[in-house]
Amino acid sequence: PVDWGHLRGGKRASPDPCNDEYAGTAPFSAPETRAIRDFIPAVSQPPMAVLDMHAYAQAVLGPWSHSNGDPIGAGRIDRIGEAVAAAMSGVHGAQHVYGRGTADDLIYLASGTFVDWMFVMHRIPAYTVELRPRAGRFSGFDPGTANIILAGDEITVGVLALMYTTLQELEMSSASTGTHSPEGVAKSLACNRCEKTEMYLQDL
């Protein structure tokens, strides 16, 4: 259910439990959403950026989901999101390019989303990654086993790009460069099996 607390119950949020856009009985009525809600303030070092993976549309969506406006800090959000989309698009060629924008730009407005809640409540850049395929109606939710490794390659590179670009943005905005190289962090988590991931990291 779409039951994050921010502007819940608006567009594409149904009160009908038989509807595939059911919004739940209340904000955070799903245990998974409660777990994340409670985790963020409990950790000593909150995430610097987050991804919420969905199917399907081949797109990287940032806030806002509920409206067509831009949040404060949209420039930084756009730069990180564009890096993630570009990295994922470069893995398997032109047929698998990932779009980049807001929900209103690329798919549809939706209320009560993780992305909006995370940014409003915690000021953490948050993105919905809609995995492959770009289109396909109901088959998009069951794209076949051949796409599992391919989508895995794309999201692995996307996560690495998120890490690298987020740390790069933090270094640019800080008076000191810190002690951890973003490239070093990304390379330490690289997927050894995926040659295209290594190629992407060499280009950073």
Rosetta constraint file for C-alpha pairs under 8 A:
AtomPair CA 1 CA 21 HARMONIC 6.66 0.50
AtomPair CA 1 CA 22 HARMONIC 5.30 0.50
AtomPair CA 1 CA 23 HARMONIC 4.88 0.50
AtomPair CA 1 CA 24 HARMONIC 5.35 0.50
AtomPair CA 1 CA 30 HARMONIC 7.00 0.50
AtomPair CA 2 CA 8 HARMONIC 7.87 0.50
AtomPair CA 2 CA 13 HARMONIC 6.69 0.50
AtomPair CA 2 CA 21 HARMONIC 6.95 0.50
AtomPair CA 2 CA 22 HARMONIC 6.58 0.50
AtomPair CA 2 CA 23 HARMONIC 4.56 0.50
AtomPair CA 2 CA 24 HARMONIC 6.73 0.50
AtomPair CA 2 CA 111 HARMONIC 7.84 0.50
AtomPair CA 2 CA 112 HARMONIC 5.96 0.50
AtomPair CA 2 CA 113 HARMONIC 6.29 0.50
AtomPair CA 3 CA 8 HARMONIC 6.38 0.50
AtomPair CA 3 CA 23 HARMONIC 5.10 0.50
AtomPair CA 3 CA 24 HARMONIC 5.73 0.50
AtomPair CA 3 CA 26 HARMONIC 6.65 0.50
AtomPair CA 3 CA 27 HARMONIC 4.79 0.50
AtomPair CA 3 CA 28 HARMONIC 5.42 0.50
AtomPair CA 3 CA 29 HARMONIC 6.69 0.50
AtomPair CA 3 CA 30 HARMONIC 7.35 0.50
AtomPair CA 3 CA 33 HARMONIC 7.69 0.50
AtomPair CA 3 CA 112 HARMONIC 5.72 0.50
AtomPair CA 3 CA 113 HARMONIC 7.24 0.50
AtomPair CA 4 CA 8 HARMONIC 6.52 0.50
AtomPair CA 4 CA 27 HARMONIC 5.43 0.50
AtomPair CA 4 CA 28 HARMONIC 5.64 0.50
AtomPair CA 4 CA 33 HARMONIC 6.95 0.50
AtomPair CA 4 CA 112 HARMONIC 4.91 0.50
AtomPair CA 4 CA 113 HARMONIC 5.69 0.50
AtomPair CA 4 CA 114 HARMONIC 5.97 0.50
AtomPair CA 4 CA 117 HARMONIC 6.45 0.50
AtomPair CA 5 CA 27 HARMONIC 4.93 0.50
AtomPair CA 5 CA 28 HARMONIC 6.73 0.50
AtomPair CA 5 CA 112 HARMONIC 6.03 0.50
AtomPair CA 5 CA 117 HARMONIC 6.52 0.50
AtomPair CA 6 CA 111 HARMONIC 7.64 0.50
AtomPair CA 6 CA 112 HARMONIC 5.21 0.50
AtomPair CA 6 CA 113 HARMONIC 7.22 0.50
AtomPair CA 6 CA 116 HARMONIC 6.73 0.50
AtomPair CA 6 CA 117 HARMONIC 5.12 0.50
AtomPair CA 6 CA 120 HARMONIC 7.71 0.50
AtomPair CA 7 CA 66 HARMONIC 7.64 0.50
AtomPair CA 7 CA 111 HARMONIC 5.93 0.50
AtomPair CA 7 CA 112 HARMONIC 5.27 0.50
AtomPair CA 8 CA 13 HARMONIC 7.50 0.50
AtomPair CA 8 CA 23 HARMONIC 7.70 0.50
AtomPair CA 8 CA 27 HARMONIC 7.18 0.50
AtomPair CA 8 CA 111 HARMONIC 5.49 0.50
AtomPair CA 8 CA 112 HARMONIC 3.95 0.50
AtomPair CA 8 CA 113 HARMONIC 7.73 0.50
AtomPair CA 9 CA 13 HARMONIC 5.27 0.50
AtomPair CA 9 CA 14 HARMONIC 7.16 0.50
AtomPair CA 9 CA 15 HARMONIC 7.94 0.50
AtomPair CA 9 CA 23 HARMONIC 6.73 0.50
AtomPair CA 9 CA 111 HARMONIC 6.43 0.50
AtomPair CA 9 CA 112 HARMONIC 6.64 0.50
AtomPair CA 10 CA 66 HARMONIC 7.84 0.50
AtomPair CA 10 CA 110 HARMONIC 7.19 0.50
AtomPair CA 10 CA 111 HARMONIC 5.13 0.50
AtomPair CA 10 CA 112 HARMONIC 7.40 0.50
AtomPair CA 11 CA 66 HARMONIC 7.15 0.50
AtomPair CA 11 CA 109 HARMONIC 6.40 0.50
AtomPair CA 11 CA 110 HARMONIC 4.94 0.50
AtomPair CA 11 CA 111 HARMONIC 5.26 0.50
AtomPair CA 12 CA 21 HARMONIC 6.18 0.50
AtomPair CA 12 CA 109 HARMONIC 7.41 0.50
AtomPair CA 12 CA 110 HARMONIC 5.28 0.50
AtomPair CA 12 CA 111 HARMONIC 6.62 0.50
AtomPair CA 13 CA 21 HARMONIC 5.41 0.50
AtomPair CA 13 CA 22 HARMONIC 5.80 0.50
AtomPair CA 13 CA 23 HARMONIC 5.05 0.50
AtomPair CA 13 CA 110 HARMONIC 7.27 0.50
AtomPair CA 13 CA 111 HARMONIC 6.61 0.50
AtomPair CA 13 CA 112 HARMONIC 7.70 0.50
AtomPair CA 14 CA 19 HARMONIC 6.58 0.50
AtomPair CA 14 CA 21 HARMONIC 5.49 0.50
AtomPair CA 14 CA 22 HARMONIC 4.54 0.50
AtomPair CA 14 CA 23 HARMONIC 5.47 0.50
AtomPair CA 15 CA 19 HARMONIC 7.96 0.50
AtomPair CA 15 CA 22 HARMONIC 5.70 0.50
AtomPair CA 15 CA 23 HARMONIC 5.94 0.50
AtomPair CA 15 CA 24 HARMONIC 6.99 0.50
AtomPair CA 15 CA 25 HARMONIC 7.60 0.50
AtomPair CA 16 CA 22 HARMONIC 5.74 0.50
AtomPair CA 16 CA 23 HARMONIC 7.96 0.50
AtomPair CA 17 CA 22 HARMONIC 5.36 0.50
AtomPair CA 17 CA 23 HARMONIC 7.93 0.50
AtomPair CA 17 CA 24 HARMONIC 7.25 0.50
AtomPair CA 18 CA 22 HARMONIC 7.10 0.50
AtomPair CA 24 CA 28 HARMONIC 7.94 0.50
AtomPair CA 24 CA 29 HARMONIC 5.95 0.50
AtomPair CA 24 CA 30 HARMONIC 7.18 0.50
AtomPair CA 25 CA 29 HARMONIC 6.03 0.50
AtomPair CA 28 CA 33 HARMONIC 5.41 0.50
AtomPair CA 28 CA 34 HARMONIC 5.32 0.50
AtomPair CA 29 CA 33 HARMONIC 7.46 0.50
AtomPair CA 29 CA 34 HARMONIC 7.30 0.50
AtomPair CA 30 CA 34 HARMONIC 6.55 0.50
AtomPair CA 31 CA 35 HARMONIC 6.14 0.50
AtomPair CA 32 CA 36 HARMONIC 6.59 0.50
AtomPair CA 33 CA 37 HARMONIC 6.10 0.50
AtomPair CA 34 CA 38 HARMONIC 6.09 0.50
AtomPair CA 35 CA 39 HARMONIC 6.02 0.50
AtomPair CA 36 CA 40 HARMONIC 6.31 0.50
AtomPair CA 37 CA 41 HARMONIC 7.69 0.50
AtomPair CA 38 CA 42 HARMONIC 6.50 0.50
AtomPair CA 39 CA 43 HARMONIC 6.43 0.50
AtomPair CA 40 CA 46 HARMONIC 5.91 0.50
AtomPair CA 40 CA 47 HARMONIC 7.75 0.50
AtomPair CA 41 CA 46 HARMONIC 7.25 0.50
AtomPair CA 47 CA 124 HARMONIC 7.26 0.50
AtomPair CA 48 CA 124 HARMONIC 6.05 0.50
AtomPair CA 48 CA 125 HARMONIC 7.18 0.50
AtomPair CA 48 CA 166 HARMONIC 7.06 0.50
AtomPair CA 49 CA 124 HARMONIC 5.54 0.50
AtomPair CA 49 CA 125 HARMONIC 4.90 0.50
AtomPair CA 49 CA 126 HARMONIC 5.77 0.50
AtomPair CA 49 CA 162 HARMONIC 7.43 0.50
AtomPair CA 49 CA 163 HARMONIC 7.82 0.50
AtomPair CA 49 CA 166 HARMONIC 6.93 0.50
AtomPair CA 50 CA 124 HARMONIC 7.34 0.50
AtomPair CA 50 CA 125 HARMONIC 6.54 0.50
AtomPair CA 50 CA 126 HARMONIC 4.85 0.50
AtomPair CA 50 CA 127 HARMONIC 6.39 0.50
AtomPair CA 51 CA 126 HARMONIC 5.90 0.50
AtomPair CA 51 CA 127 HARMONIC 4.94 0.50
AtomPair CA 51 CA 128 HARMONIC 5.77 0.50
AtomPair CA 51 CA 129 HARMONIC 6.61 0.50
AtomPair CA 51 CA 159 HARMONIC 7.96 0.50
AtomPair CA 52 CA 114 HARMONIC 7.43 0.50
AtomPair CA 52 CA 115 HARMONIC 7.51 0.50
AtomPair CA 52 CA 126 HARMONIC 7.61 0.50
AtomPair CA 52 CA 127 HARMONIC 6.09 0.50
AtomPair CA 52 CA 128 HARMONIC 4.62 0.50
AtomPair CA 52 CA 129 HARMONIC 6.05 0.50
AtomPair CA 53 CA 128 HARMONIC 5.80 0.50
AtomPair CA 53 CA 129 HARMONIC 4.87 0.50
AtomPair CA 53 CA 130 HARMONIC 6.12 0.50
AtomPair CA 53 CA 131 HARMONIC 7.14 0.50
AtomPair CA 54 CA 128 HARMONIC 6.88 0.50
AtomPair CA 54 CA 129 HARMONIC 5.96 0.50
AtomPair CA 54 CA 130 HARMONIC 4.71 0.50
AtomPair CA 54 CA 131 HARMONIC 6.13 0.50
AtomPair CA 55 CA 129 HARMONIC 7.99 0.50
AtomPair CA 55 CA 130 HARMONIC 4.95 0.50
AtomPair CA 55 CA 131 HARMONIC 5.05 0.50
AtomPair CA 55 CA 132 HARMONIC 6.87 0.50
AtomPair CA 55 CA 133 HARMONIC 7.98 0.50
AtomPair CA 55 CA 140 HARMONIC 7.01 0.50
AtomPair CA 55 CA 141 HARMONIC 6.08 0.50
AtomPair CA 56 CA 130 HARMONIC 4.77 0.50
AtomPair CA 56 CA 131 HARMONIC 4.97 0.50
AtomPair CA 56 CA 132 HARMONIC 5.59 0.50
AtomPair CA 56 CA 133 HARMONIC 5.95 0.50
AtomPair CA 56 CA 134 HARMONIC 6.50 0.50
AtomPair CA 56 CA 135 HARMONIC 7.40 0.50
AtomPair CA 56 CA 140 HARMONIC 5.91 0.50
AtomPair CA 56 CA 141 HARMONIC 6.66 0.50
AtomPair CA 57 CA 107 HARMONIC 7.90 0.50
AtomPair CA 57 CA 130 HARMONIC 5.19 0.50
AtomPair CA 57 CA 131 HARMONIC 6.11 0.50
AtomPair CA 57 CA 132 HARMONIC 6.01 0.50
AtomPair CA 57 CA 133 HARMONIC 5.86 0.50
AtomPair CA 57 CA 134 HARMONIC 4.13 0.50
AtomPair CA 57 CA 135 HARMONIC 6.10 0.50
AtomPair CA 58 CA 96 HARMONIC 7.24 0.50
AtomPair CA 58 CA 97 HARMONIC 6.96 0.50
AtomPair CA 58 CA 98 HARMONIC 4.70 0.50
AtomPair CA 58 CA 99 HARMONIC 6.33 0.50
AtomPair CA 58 CA 129 HARMONIC 7.45 0.50
AtomPair CA 58 CA 130 HARMONIC 5.15 0.50
AtomPair CA 58 CA 131 HARMONIC 4.91 0.50
AtomPair CA 58 CA 132 HARMONIC 4.85 0.50
AtomPair CA 58 CA 133 HARMONIC 5.95 0.50
AtomPair CA 58 CA 134 HARMONIC 4.87 0.50
AtomPair CA 59 CA 85 HARMONIC 7.22 0.50
AtomPair CA 59 CA 98 HARMONIC 4.71 0.50
AtomPair CA 59 CA 99 HARMONIC 4.37 0.50
AtomPair CA 59 CA 100 HARMONIC 5.71 0.50
AtomPair CA 59 CA 101 HARMONIC 7.80 0.50
AtomPair CA 59 CA 106 HARMONIC 7.51 0.50
AtomPair CA 59 CA 128 HARMONIC 7.99 0.50
AtomPair CA 59 CA 129 HARMONIC 5.87 0.50
AtomPair CA 59 CA 130 HARMONIC 5.04 0.50
AtomPair CA 59 CA 131 HARMONIC 6.91 0.50
AtomPair CA 59 CA 134 HARMONIC 7.95 0.50
AtomPair CA 60 CA 81 HARMONIC 6.55 0.50
AtomPair CA 60 CA 84 HARMONIC 7.42 0.50
AtomPair CA 60 CA 85 HARMONIC 5.95 0.50
AtomPair CA 60 CA 98 HARMONIC 6.70 0.50
AtomPair CA 60 CA 99 HARMONIC 6.11 0.50
AtomPair CA 60 CA 100 HARMONIC 4.91 0.50
AtomPair CA 60 CA 101 HARMONIC 6.61 0.50
AtomPair CA 60 CA 102 HARMONIC 8.00 0.50
AtomPair CA 60 CA 127 HARMONIC 6.45 0.50
AtomPair CA 60 CA 128 HARMONIC 5.82 0.50
AtomPair CA 60 CA 129 HARMONIC 4.60 0.50
AtomPair CA 60 CA 130 HARMONIC 6.30 0.50
AtomPair CA 61 CA 81 HARMONIC 7.51 0.50
AtomPair CA 61 CA 100 HARMONIC 6.07 0.50
AtomPair CA 61 CA 101 HARMONIC 5.27 0.50
AtomPair CA 61 CA 102 HARMONIC 4.87 0.50
AtomPair CA 61 CA 103 HARMONIC 5.85 0.50
AtomPair CA 61 CA 106 HARMONIC 7.98 0.50
AtomPair CA 61 CA 127 HARMONIC 5.34 0.50
AtomPair CA 61 CA 128 HARMONIC 4.98 0.50
AtomPair CA 61 CA 129 HARMONIC 6.31 0.50
AtomPair CA 61 CA 130 HARMONIC 7.82 0.50
AtomPair CA 62 CA 77 HARMONIC 7.10 0.50
AtomPair CA 62 CA 78 HARMONIC 7.68 0.50
AtomPair CA 62 CA 81 HARMONIC 7.00 0.50
AtomPair CA 62 CA 101 HARMONIC 6.40 0.50
AtomPair CA 62 CA 102 HARMONIC 5.23 0.50
AtomPair CA 62 CA 103 HARMONIC 7.32 0.50
AtomPair CA 62 CA 115 HARMONIC 6.83 0.50
AtomPair CA 62 CA 125 HARMONIC 7.83 0.50
AtomPair CA 62 CA 126 HARMONIC 6.21 0.50
AtomPair CA 62 CA 127 HARMONIC 4.60 0.50
AtomPair CA 62 CA 128 HARMONIC 6.45 0.50
AtomPair CA 63 CA 70 HARMONIC 7.19 0.50
AtomPair CA 63 CA 71 HARMONIC 6.79 0.50
AtomPair CA 63 CA 102 HARMONIC 6.08 0.50
AtomPair CA 63 CA 103 HARMONIC 7.68 0.50
AtomPair CA 63 CA 115 HARMONIC 6.11 0.50
AtomPair CA 63 CA 116 HARMONIC 5.69 0.50
AtomPair CA 63 CA 119 HARMONIC 7.54 0.50
AtomPair CA 63 CA 126 HARMONIC 7.20 0.50
AtomPair CA 63 CA 127 HARMONIC 7.24 0.50
AtomPair CA 64 CA 68 HARMONIC 6.67 0.50
AtomPair CA 64 CA 69 HARMONIC 6.64 0.50
AtomPair CA 64 CA 70 HARMONIC 6.45 0.50
AtomPair CA 64 CA 71 HARMONIC 6.77 0.50
AtomPair CA 64 CA 102 HARMONIC 6.16 0.50
AtomPair CA 64 CA 103 HARMONIC 7.01 0.50
AtomPair CA 64 CA 115 HARMONIC 7.57 0.50
AtomPair CA 64 CA 116 HARMONIC 5.98 0.50
AtomPair CA 65 CA 102 HARMONIC 6.49 0.50
AtomPair CA 65 CA 103 HARMONIC 5.11 0.50
AtomPair CA 65 CA 104 HARMONIC 6.90 0.50
AtomPair CA 65 CA 109 HARMONIC 5.47 0.50
AtomPair CA 65 CA 110 HARMONIC 5.41 0.50
AtomPair CA 65 CA 111 HARMONIC 6.48 0.50
AtomPair CA 65 CA 113 HARMONIC 6.86 0.50
AtomPair CA 65 CA 115 HARMONIC 7.27 0.50
AtomPair CA 65 CA 116 HARMONIC 6.38 0.50
AtomPair CA 66 CA 103 HARMONIC 7.94 0.50
AtomPair CA 66 CA 109 HARMONIC 5.29 0.50
AtomPair CA 66 CA 110 HARMONIC 4.98 0.50
AtomPair CA 66 CA 111 HARMONIC 4.71 0.50
AtomPair CA 66 CA 112 HARMONIC 7.50 0.50
AtomPair CA 66 CA 113 HARMONIC 7.87 0.50
AtomPair CA 66 CA 116 HARMONIC 7.63 0.50
AtomPair CA 67 CA 104 HARMONIC 7.08 0.50
AtomPair CA 67 CA 109 HARMONIC 6.38 0.50
AtomPair CA 68 CA 102 HARMONIC 7.56 0.50
AtomPair CA 68 CA 104 HARMONIC 5.78 0.50
AtomPair CA 68 CA 105 HARMONIC 7.82 0.50
AtomPair CA 68 CA 109 HARMONIC 7.86 0.50
AtomPair CA 70 CA 74 HARMONIC 6.10 0.50
AtomPair CA 73 CA 77 HARMONIC 6.50 0.50
AtomPair CA 74 CA 78 HARMONIC 5.90 0.50
AtomPair CA 75 CA 79 HARMONIC 6.23 0.50
AtomPair CA 76 CA 80 HARMONIC 6.32 0.50
AtomPair CA 76 CA 169 HARMONIC 7.38 0.50
AtomPair CA 77 CA 81 HARMONIC 6.09 0.50
AtomPair CA 77 CA 125 HARMONIC 6.07 0.50
AtomPair CA 78 CA 82 HARMONIC 5.86 0.50
AtomPair CA 78 CA 101 HARMONIC 7.82 0.50
AtomPair CA 79 CA 83 HARMONIC 6.27 0.50
AtomPair CA 79 CA 165 HARMONIC 7.95 0.50
AtomPair CA 80 CA 84 HARMONIC 6.40 0.50
AtomPair CA 80 CA 162 HARMONIC 6.39 0.50
AtomPair CA 80 CA 165 HARMONIC 5.71 0.50
AtomPair CA 80 CA 166 HARMONIC 6.35 0.50
AtomPair CA 81 CA 85 HARMONIC 6.21 0.50
AtomPair CA 81 CA 100 HARMONIC 6.82 0.50
AtomPair CA 81 CA 101 HARMONIC 7.99 0.50
AtomPair CA 81 CA 127 HARMONIC 7.25 0.50
AtomPair CA 81 CA 162 HARMONIC 7.61 0.50
AtomPair CA 82 CA 86 HARMONIC 5.96 0.50
AtomPair CA 82 CA 100 HARMONIC 6.20 0.50
AtomPair CA 83 CA 87 HARMONIC 6.04 0.50
AtomPair CA 83 CA 161 HARMONIC 6.19 0.50
AtomPair CA 83 CA 162 HARMONIC 7.19 0.50
AtomPair CA 83 CA 165 HARMONIC 6.94 0.50
AtomPair CA 84 CA 88 HARMONIC 6.22 0.50
AtomPair CA 84 CA 157 HARMONIC 7.87 0.50
AtomPair CA 84 CA 158 HARMONIC 4.85 0.50
AtomPair CA 84 CA 159 HARMONIC 7.28 0.50
AtomPair CA 84 CA 161 HARMONIC 5.28 0.50
AtomPair CA 84 CA 162 HARMONIC 5.73 0.50
AtomPair CA 85 CA 89 HARMONIC 5.99 0.50
AtomPair CA 85 CA 97 HARMONIC 7.85 0.50
AtomPair CA 85 CA 98 HARMONIC 5.39 0.50
AtomPair CA 85 CA 99 HARMONIC 6.53 0.50
AtomPair CA 85 CA 100 HARMONIC 6.11 0.50
AtomPair CA 85 CA 158 HARMONIC 7.02 0.50
AtomPair CA 86 CA 90 HARMONIC 6.21 0.50
AtomPair CA 86 CA 97 HARMONIC 7.92 0.50
AtomPair CA 86 CA 98 HARMONIC 7.23 0.50
AtomPair CA 87 CA 91 HARMONIC 6.96 0.50
AtomPair CA 87 CA 154 HARMONIC 7.77 0.50
AtomPair CA 87 CA 157 HARMONIC 6.15 0.50
AtomPair CA 87 CA 158 HARMONIC 5.82 0.50
AtomPair CA 87 CA 161 HARMONIC 6.47 0.50
AtomPair CA 87 CA 200 HARMONIC 7.31 0.50
AtomPair CA 88 CA 97 HARMONIC 7.35 0.50
AtomPair CA 88 CA 98 HARMONIC 6.61 0.50
AtomPair CA 88 CA 154 HARMONIC 4.79 0.50
AtomPair CA 88 CA 155 HARMONIC 6.59 0.50
AtomPair CA 88 CA 157 HARMONIC 6.04 0.50
AtomPair CA 88 CA 158 HARMONIC 5.31 0.50
AtomPair CA 89 CA 93 HARMONIC 6.69 0.50
AtomPair CA 89 CA 94 HARMONIC 7.30 0.50
AtomPair CA 89 CA 96 HARMONIC 6.01 0.50
AtomPair CA 89 CA 97 HARMONIC 4.26 0.50
AtomPair CA 89 CA 98 HARMONIC 5.30 0.50
AtomPair CA 89 CA 154 HARMONIC 7.53 0.50
AtomPair CA 90 CA 94 HARMONIC 7.91 0.50
AtomPair CA 90 CA 97 HARMONIC 7.40 0.50
AtomPair CA 91 CA 153 HARMONIC 7.23 0.50
AtomPair CA 91 CA 154 HARMONIC 6.08 0.50
AtomPair CA 91 CA 157 HARMONIC 7.89 0.50
AtomPair CA 91 CA 196 HARMONIC 6.08 0.50
AtomPair CA 91 CA 197 HARMONIC 7.73 0.50
AtomPair CA 92 CA 96 HARMONIC 6.19 0.50
AtomPair CA 92 CA 150 HARMONIC 7.64 0.50
AtomPair CA 92 CA 154 HARMONIC 7.80 0.50
AtomPair CA 93 CA 97 HARMONIC 6.97 0.50
AtomPair CA 96 CA 132 HARMONIC 7.38 0.50
AtomPair CA 96 CA 133 HARMONIC 7.69 0.50
AtomPair CA 96 CA 134 HARMONIC 7.73 0.50
AtomPair CA 99 CA 106 HARMONIC 7.40 0.50
AtomPair CA 100 CA 106 HARMONIC 7.68 0.50
AtomPair CA 101 CA 105 HARMONIC 5.75 0.50
AtomPair CA 101 CA 106 HARMONIC 6.47 0.50
AtomPair CA 102 CA 106 HARMONIC 6.43 0.50
AtomPair CA 103 CA 107 HARMONIC 5.31 0.50
AtomPair CA 103 CA 108 HARMONIC 5.27 0.50
AtomPair CA 103 CA 109 HARMONIC 5.50 0.50
AtomPair CA 103 CA 110 HARMONIC 7.47 0.50
AtomPair CA 104 CA 108 HARMONIC 4.89 0.50
AtomPair CA 104 CA 109 HARMONIC 5.12 0.50
AtomPair CA 112 CA 116 HARMONIC 7.25 0.50
AtomPair CA 112 CA 117 HARMONIC 7.19 0.50
AtomPair CA 113 CA 117 HARMONIC 6.26 0.50
AtomPair CA 114 CA 118 HARMONIC 5.93 0.50
AtomPair CA 114 CA 126 HARMONIC 7.97 0.50
AtomPair CA 115 CA 119 HARMONIC 6.34 0.50
AtomPair CA 115 CA 125 HARMONIC 7.99 0.50
AtomPair CA 115 CA 126 HARMONIC 5.02 0.50
AtomPair CA 115 CA 127 HARMONIC 5.85 0.50
AtomPair CA 115 CA 128 HARMONIC 6.67 0.50
AtomPair CA 116 CA 120 HARMONIC 6.02 0.50
AtomPair CA 116 CA 126 HARMONIC 7.66 0.50
AtomPair CA 117 CA 121 HARMONIC 5.79 0.50
AtomPair CA 117 CA 122 HARMONIC 7.90 0.50
AtomPair CA 118 CA 122 HARMONIC 5.51 0.50
AtomPair CA 118 CA 123 HARMONIC 6.64 0.50
AtomPair CA 118 CA 124 HARMONIC 5.98 0.50
AtomPair CA 118 CA 125 HARMONIC 7.52 0.50
AtomPair CA 118 CA 126 HARMONIC 6.47 0.50
AtomPair CA 119 CA 123 HARMONIC 4.30 0.50
AtomPair CA 119 CA 124 HARMONIC 4.94 0.50
AtomPair CA 119 CA 125 HARMONIC 5.89 0.50
AtomPair CA 119 CA 126 HARMONIC 6.38 0.50
AtomPair CA 131 CA 151 HARMONIC 6.83 0.50
AtomPair CA 131 CA 155 HARMONIC 7.98 0.50
AtomPair CA 132 CA 140 HARMONIC 7.47 0.50
AtomPair CA 132 CA 143 HARMONIC 7.98 0.50
AtomPair CA 132 CA 147 HARMONIC 7.94 0.50
AtomPair CA 132 CA 151 HARMONIC 6.62 0.50
AtomPair CA 133 CA 140 HARMONIC 5.91 0.50
AtomPair CA 133 CA 143 HARMONIC 7.15 0.50
AtomPair CA 134 CA 140 HARMONIC 7.85 0.50
AtomPair CA 135 CA 140 HARMONIC 6.41 0.50
AtomPair CA 136 CA 140 HARMONIC 4.82 0.50
AtomPair CA 137 CA 141 HARMONIC 7.96 0.50
AtomPair CA 138 CA 142 HARMONIC 7.30 0.50
AtomPair CA 139 CA 143 HARMONIC 5.68 0.50
AtomPair CA 143 CA 147 HARMONIC 6.48 0.50
AtomPair CA 144 CA 148 HARMONIC 7.39 0.50
AtomPair CA 146 CA 150 HARMONIC 7.34 0.50
AtomPair CA 147 CA 151 HARMONIC 5.78 0.50
AtomPair CA 148 CA 152 HARMONIC 6.06 0.50
AtomPair CA 149 CA 153 HARMONIC 6.12 0.50
AtomPair CA 150 CA 154 HARMONIC 6.42 0.50
AtomPair CA 151 CA 155 HARMONIC 6.17 0.50
AtomPair CA 152 CA 156 HARMONIC 5.96 0.50
AtomPair CA 153 CA 157 HARMONIC 6.41 0.50
AtomPair CA 153 CA 194 HARMONIC 6.67 0.50
AtomPair CA 153 CA 196 HARMONIC 7.93 0.50
AtomPair CA 153 CA 197 HARMONIC 7.40 0.50
AtomPair CA 154 CA 158 HARMONIC 6.12 0.50
AtomPair CA 155 CA 159 HARMONIC 6.04 0.50
AtomPair CA 156 CA 160 HARMONIC 6.39 0.50
AtomPair CA 156 CA 191 HARMONIC 7.42 0.50
AtomPair CA 156 CA 197 HARMONIC 7.50 0.50
AtomPair CA 157 CA 161 HARMONIC 6.12 0.50
AtomPair CA 157 CA 197 HARMONIC 5.63 0.50
AtomPair CA 157 CA 200 HARMONIC 7.58 0.50
AtomPair CA 158 CA 162 HARMONIC 6.14 0.50
AtomPair CA 159 CA 163 HARMONIC 6.25 0.50
AtomPair CA 160 CA 164 HARMONIC 6.10 0.50
AtomPair CA 160 CA 186 HARMONIC 5.48 0.50
AtomPair CA 160 CA 189 HARMONIC 7.78 0.50
AtomPair CA 160 CA 190 HARMONIC 7.52 0.50
AtomPair CA 161 CA 165 HARMONIC 5.87 0.50
AtomPair CA 161 CA 186 HARMONIC 7.87 0.50
AtomPair CA 162 CA 166 HARMONIC 5.87 0.50
AtomPair CA 163 CA 167 HARMONIC 6.18 0.50
AtomPair CA 163 CA 182 HARMONIC 7.20 0.50
AtomPair CA 163 CA 185 HARMONIC 7.87 0.50
AtomPair CA 163 CA 186 HARMONIC 6.65 0.50
AtomPair CA 164 CA 168 HARMONIC 6.07 0.50
AtomPair CA 164 CA 182 HARMONIC 5.04 0.50
AtomPair CA 164 CA 183 HARMONIC 6.15 0.50
AtomPair CA 164 CA 185 HARMONIC 7.60 0.50
AtomPair CA 164 CA 186 HARMONIC 6.19 0.50
AtomPair CA 165 CA 169 HARMONIC 6.06 0.50
AtomPair CA 165 CA 182 HARMONIC 7.86 0.50
AtomPair CA 166 CA 170 HARMONIC 6.30 0.50
AtomPair CA 167 CA 171 HARMONIC 6.14 0.50
AtomPair CA 167 CA 182 HARMONIC 5.66 0.50
AtomPair CA 168 CA 172 HARMONIC 6.17 0.50
AtomPair CA 168 CA 182 HARMONIC 6.57 0.50
AtomPair CA 169 CA 173 HARMONIC 6.31 0.50
AtomPair CA 170 CA 174 HARMONIC 6.14 0.50
AtomPair CA 171 CA 175 HARMONIC 7.79 0.50
AtomPair CA 171 CA 176 HARMONIC 7.08 0.50
AtomPair CA 171 CA 177 HARMONIC 5.22 0.50
AtomPair CA 171 CA 178 HARMONIC 7.20 0.50
AtomPair CA 172 CA 177 HARMONIC 7.72 0.50
AtomPair CA 180 CA 184 HARMONIC 7.29 0.50
AtomPair CA 180 CA 185 HARMONIC 7.29 0.50
AtomPair CA 181 CA 185 HARMONIC 6.35 0.50
AtomPair CA 182 CA 186 HARMONIC 6.22 0.50
AtomPair CA 183 CA 187 HARMONIC 6.02 0.50
AtomPair CA 183 CA 201 HARMONIC 7.59 0.50
AtomPair CA 183 CA 204 HARMONIC 7.30 0.50
AtomPair CA 184 CA 188 HARMONIC 6.08 0.50
AtomPair CA 185 CA 189 HARMONIC 6.73 0.50
AtomPair CA 186 CA 190 HARMONIC 6.28 0.50
AtomPair CA 186 CA 201 HARMONIC 7.64 0.50
AtomPair CA 187 CA 201 HARMONIC 6.83 0.50
AtomPair CA 190 CA 197 HARMONIC 6.80 0.50
AtomPair CA 190 CA 198 HARMONIC 6.95 0.50
AtomPair CA 191 CA 197 HARMONIC 6.68 0.50
AtomPair CA 191 CA 198 HARMONIC 7.60 0.50
AtomPair CA 192 CA 198 HARMONIC 7.40 0.50
AtomPair CA 194 CA 198 HARMONIC 6.83 0.50
AtomPair CA 195 CA 199 HARMONIC 6.21 0.50
AtomPair CA 196 CA 200 HARMONIC 6.06 0.50
AtomPair CA 197 CA 201 HARMONIC 6.29 0.50
AtomPair CA 198 CA 202 HARMONIC 6.24 0.50
AtomPair CA 199 CA 203 HARMONIC 6.55 0.50
AtomPair CA 200 CA 204 HARMONIC 6.70 0.50
